[in-house]
Amino acid sequence: MKSTEDRLLVSFPFGCNMDCVFCLRNRHPYRSDFDLSEKQWRRLFDRLRALMRVMRGRGVTTLGLGGDEPTVAPEWLLDAVIALAAKEGFTKTELMSNGLKLRDGKYLARLVKAGVNGFALPVYGSTAAVHDGVTQKKGSYSALLRAIKNIKARPGVSLKLHTIPLKANQEMLGEIVSGMRRLGVKCEIWGFIKNVTDTQVNYPALMADGFAPRRQELVDSGMKKSGGFVRYNICTGEIY
């Protein structure tokens, strides 16, 4: 049976090394000290293995590694999930990251050697001032450009970029897309996703003005609806 989802996403809830203005992660942080016993970890991996086999039986071949920010998770844990994915027949293991740690070529090489063969990164501006303003992390834009260069230098490793429309970048969305195209990478424009039940982020103040009337222009520039997925929290065993 073919699944309606196109991937299994494993979440690593260990916080993030950025504090993007629209993100809830650092406002409602998960525990970052999962002090679990060997027996508890074994059960979590048994549950993940069973889920992987169900998804593979449905024809799913892509595993996503997400967060919070997966690169701040313990290395042994990230490596173990990557190895299990390969053992269970997933042919694509894609790490979704803010790119900060990927500026380190040696760290990137370690991930690729472990089995990661795809990366997905966000771009929030065509200038350092805008991108760093959104991430609230000075130097994050230069780190992103270095990460892109490092990934592109790896044969057989894919790279996907995306941005989201915000007031801070609404006048440069086209330049973000074209600027990344000049670097040889396609950048998609995603819709702004908000948690309508949360009151700690002022979403109306962040969302781009007049986004709807420009929809066709953005479609032509690379907007794409993302596919569905099943998410597994590696530290709690939740499936959602």
C-alpha positions in Angstrom: 0.0 0.0 0.0 1.4 3.4 -1.0 1.3 6.0 1.8 -0.2 9.5 1.5 2.9 10.7 3.4 6.2 11.1 1.6 8.5 10.8 4.5 9.0 9.7 8.1 10.3 12.6 10.2 12.3 11.9 13.4 12.3 14.9 15.8 15.2 15.5 18.2 13.8 17.8 20.9 17.0 19.2 22.3 16.5 22.9 21.7 18.0 25.2 19.1 21.2 27.3 18.8 19.1 30.2 17.2 16.0 32.0 18.4 14.0 32.9 15.2 11.4 35.6 15.8 8.5 33.4 14.7 9.5 30.1 16.4 8.0 28.7 19.6 10.9 26.3 20.4 12.8 28.6 22.7 9.6 30.1 24.2 8.3 26.6 25.0 11.4 24.5 25.2 11.3 20.8 25.5 13.5 19.1 28.0 17.1 19.1 26.9 18.3 16.7 29.5 16.6 13.4 28.5 18.3 11.3 31.2 16.9 7.9 30.0 18.1 4.5 31.0 19.5 2.1 28.4 16.3 0.1 28.7 14.2 3.1 27.9 16.3 4.1 24.9 16.1 0.5 23.7 12.3 0.7 23.9 12.2 4.0 22.0 14.4 2.5 19.2 12.3 -0.7 19.1 9.2 1.5 18.6 11.0 3.6 15.9 12.2 0.4 14.1 8.6 -0.9 14.0 7.4 2.5 12.6 10.1 2.5 10.0 9.0 -1.0 8.8 5.4 0.2 8.6 6.4 3.2 6.5 8.7 1.2 4.3 5.9 -1.2 3.7 3.9 1.8 2.4 6.6 2.7 0.0 8.2 5.5 2.0 11.9 5.7 1.3 12.8 9.2 2.8 13.7 9.8 6.4 13.8 13.4 7.7 15.9 14.4 10.7 14.3 17.4 12.3 14.1 19.4 15.5 14.1 21.7 17.2 17.6 21.7 15.7 19.0 18.1 15.1 22.6 19.1 15.0 22.5 20.0 18.8 21.3 16.6 19.7 23.9 14.1 21.2 26.0 12.8 18.3 25.6 9.2 19.4 21.8 9.5 19.2 21.8 11.2 15.7 24.2 8.6 14.4 22.1 5.7 15.8 19.0 6.9 14.0 20.9 7.5 10.7 22.3 3.9 10.9 18.9 2.4 11.7 17.4 4.2 8.7 20.0 2.7 6.4 19.5 -0.8 7.9 15.7 -0.6 7.4 16.1 0.4 3.7 15.5 4.1 3.6 17.4 5.4 0.6 17.2 9.1 1.4 18.2 10.6 4.8 17.6 14.3 4.8 18.7 16.6 7.7 16.7 19.8 8.2 18.9 22.4 9.9 19.4 26.1 10.3 22.9 25.5 8.9 24.9 27.0 11.7 27.0 23.9 12.5 27.2 22.9 8.8 29.6 25.8 8.2 32.2 23.4 9.7 33.3 21.2 6.8 34.6 18.5 9.1 31.3 18.3 10.9 29.4 18.1 7.6 31.8 15.4 6.4 31.1 13.4 9.5 27.3 13.5 8.9 27.7 12.5 5.3 30.0 9.6 6.3 27.3 8.5 8.8 24.7 8.4 6.0 23.1 11.7 5.5 22.7 12.3 1.8 20.4 15.4 1.8 20.1 18.7 3.6 17.2 21.3 3.8 18.1 24.8 5.1 16.1 28.0 5.5 17.0 31.4 4.0 15.2 34.4 5.6 16.9 37.3 3.8 19.1 38.3 0.9 21.3 40.2 3.3 23.0 39.5 6.5 21.1 42.2 8.3 17.7 40.7 7.5 18.6 37.0 7.8 20.4 37.6 11.1 17.6 39.8 12.3 15.1 37.0 11.8 17.3 34.3 13.4 18.5 36.7 16.2 21.9 35.2 15.7 24.7 37.4 14.4 26.8 35.7 11.8 24.0 33.2 10.9 23.8 34.4 7.3 27.5 34.0 6.6 27.3 30.6 8.3 24.5 29.7 5.9 26.4 30.7 2.8 29.4 28.6 4.0 27.1 25.7 4.7 25.7 25.9 1.2 29.2 25.9 -0.3 30.2 22.9 1.9 27.2 20.9 0.9 27.4 21.7 -2.8 31.0 20.4 -2.7 29.7 16.9 -1.7 28.9 14.7 -4.8 25.6 12.8 -4.5 24.3 15.0 -1.6 21.2 17.0 -2.3 20.4 20.5 -1.0 17.0 22.2 -0.7 16.4 25.8 0.5 13.3 27.5 1.5 12.1 30.9 2.8 8.9 32.2 4.4 7.2 35.5 3.7 7.7 37.9 6.6 7.4 41.7 7.0 11.1 41.7 7.4 11.8 40.1 4.0 8.6 40.8 2.0 10.4 43.2 -0.4 13.2 40.9 -1.1 11.5 37.5 -1.6 12.3 37.5 -5.3 15.9 38.4 -4.6 16.2 35.6 -2.1 15.1 33.1 -4.7 17.2 34.6 -7.5 20.2 35.0 -5.3 20.2 31.4 -4.3 19.6 30.4 -7.9 22.8 32.2 -8.7 24.5 30.0 -6.2 23.1 27.0 -8.1 20.4 26.1 -5.6 16.6 26.3 -5.9 14.8 28.1 -3.1 11.1 27.5 -2.5 8.8 30.0 -0.8 6.6 28.4 1.8 3.5 29.7 3.4 3.7 31.2 6.9 2.8 28.6 9.4 1.4 29.8 12.7 0.1 28.3 15.9 -3.2 30.1 16.3 -3.5 29.0 19.9 -0.3 30.5 21.1 -0.3 34.1 22.4 3.5 34.6 23.0 4.3 35.4 19.4 2.7 38.4 17.7 2.1 36.7 14.4 0.2 39.6 12.7 3.3 41.8 13.3 5.5 39.2 11.7 3.5 38.2 8.6 4.1 39.8 5.3 1.7 42.4 4.0 -0.3 41.7 0.8 1.0 38.2 0.5 -2.1 36.8 -1.2 -2.2 39.2 -4.2 1.4 38.2 -5.0 0.7 34.5 -4.8 1.1 33.8 -8.6 4.3 35.7 -8.7 5.6 33.6 -5.8 4.4 30.4 -7.4 6.4 31.3 -10.5 9.4 32.0 -8.3 9.3 28.6 -6.7 6.5 28.2 -4.2 5.6 24.6 -3.5 3.2 22.9 -1.1 5.2 20.6 1.1 4.3 16.9 1.3 2.8 15.1 4.3 4.8 13.2 6.9 4.6 11.1 10.0 6.6 12.5 12.9 8.3 10.5 15.6 9.7 12.1 18.8 12.9 10.1 19.5 12.9 11.1 23.2 9.2 10.4 24.1 8.1 7.9 21.5 5.1 10.0 20.4 3.8 9.5 16.9 1.9 12.4 15.3 
